[in-house]
Amino acid sequence: MAQEKFRNIGLIARSESEQALYSLRQLIHFLHGRDCTVILDKHIIGNLPEMGLQAASASQMGESCDLVIVVGGDGSLLGEIGRASCRERV
């Protein structure tokens, strides 16, 4: 059975956290190196203009992304769960 790969990856983080933005930059470079399409949360796209990525809302990511990664702590993750309307729940 062929293994499916994640191709469209959504990234969400708190825009006021420099640590989170640093981690996002590193993650974006990593994902681009693996031929993934990266989509940023519309609330943080303005903090990373140099990355040249498309933006989407959490609910749009839930519909179009194979995987959404939330960079941050428990509060960040729990806060985003309600905003995303995912194709499949984990």
C-alpha positions as CSV (number, residue, x, y, z in Angstrom):
1,M,0.0,0.0,0.0
2,A,1.5,3.3,-1.0
3,Q,2.1,5.8,1.7
4,E,0.5,9.3,1.2
5,K,2.6,12.3,1.9
6,F,1.6,15.6,3.4
7,R,1.9,18.2,0.7
8,N,-0.1,21.2,1.8
9,I,0.9,22.3,5.3
10,G,-0.8,25.0,7.3
11,L,1.2,26.9,10.1
12,I,-0.4,28.7,13.0
13,A,1.4,30.6,15.8
14,R,1.1,33.6,18.1
15,S,2.3,36.6,16.2
16,E,3.6,38.4,19.3
17,S,6.1,35.6,20.2
18,E,9.5,36.1,18.7
19,Q,10.4,32.5,19.6
20,A,7.4,31.2,17.7
21,L,8.2,33.3,14.6
22,Y,11.8,32.0,14.7
23,S,10.5,28.5,14.9
24,L,8.1,29.1,12.0
25,R,11.0,30.4,9.8
26,Q,13.0,27.3,10.5
27,L,10.0,25.0,9.9
28,I,9.1,26.8,6.6
29,H,12.7,26.2,5.3
30,F,12.5,22.6,6.4
31,L,9.1,22.0,4.7
32,H,10.2,23.8,1.5
33,G,13.2,21.5,1.4
34,R,10.7,18.6,1.2
35,D,8.6,20.2,-1.6
36,C,5.7,21.0,0.6
37,T,3.4,23.9,0.0
38,V,3.2,26.1,3.2
39,I,0.2,28.3,4.0
40,L,0.4,30.7,7.0
41,D,-2.4,31.7,9.3
42,K,-3.8,35.1,8.1
43,H,-3.1,36.6,11.6
44,I,0.7,36.0,11.3
45,I,1.4,36.6,7.6
46,G,2.3,40.2,8.2
47,N,5.0,39.2,10.6
48,L,6.8,37.0,8.0
49,P,6.5,39.0,4.7
50,E,9.9,37.9,3.6
51,M,8.7,34.3,3.3
52,G,6.4,35.1,0.4
53,L,3.7,32.7,1.4
54,Q,-0.1,32.6,0.9
55,A,-2.4,33.3,3.9
56,A,-5.6,31.6,5.0
57,S,-7.9,31.5,7.9
58,A,-7.8,28.5,10.2
59,S,-11.1,27.2,8.8
60,Q,-9.7,27.5,5.2
61,M,-6.6,25.6,6.3
62,G,-8.8,22.9,7.7
63,E,-10.4,22.5,4.3
64,S,-7.4,22.7,2.1
65,C,-4.4,21.5,4.1
66,D,-3.3,17.9,4.6
67,L,-1.7,18.9,8.0
68,V,-1.9,22.0,10.2
69,I,0.9,22.6,12.7
70,V,0.3,24.9,15.7
71,V,3.6,26.4,17.0
72,G,3.2,27.3,20.7
73,G,2.0,25.9,23.9
74,D,-1.2,24.1,25.0
75,G,-3.1,27.4,25.0
76,S,-2.2,28.0,21.3
77,L,-3.2,24.5,20.3
78,L,-6.5,24.5,22.3
79,G,-7.4,28.0,21.0
80,E,-7.0,26.9,17.4
81,I,-9.0,23.6,17.6
82,G,-12.3,25.4,17.6
83,R,-11.4,27.6,14.6
84,A,-10.4,24.9,12.2
85,S,-13.0,22.8,10.4
86,C,-10.9,19.8,9.5
87,R,-11.7,17.1,6.9
88,E,-10.6,14.5,9.4
89,R,-10.4,14.7,13.2
90,V,-7.6,13.2,15.1
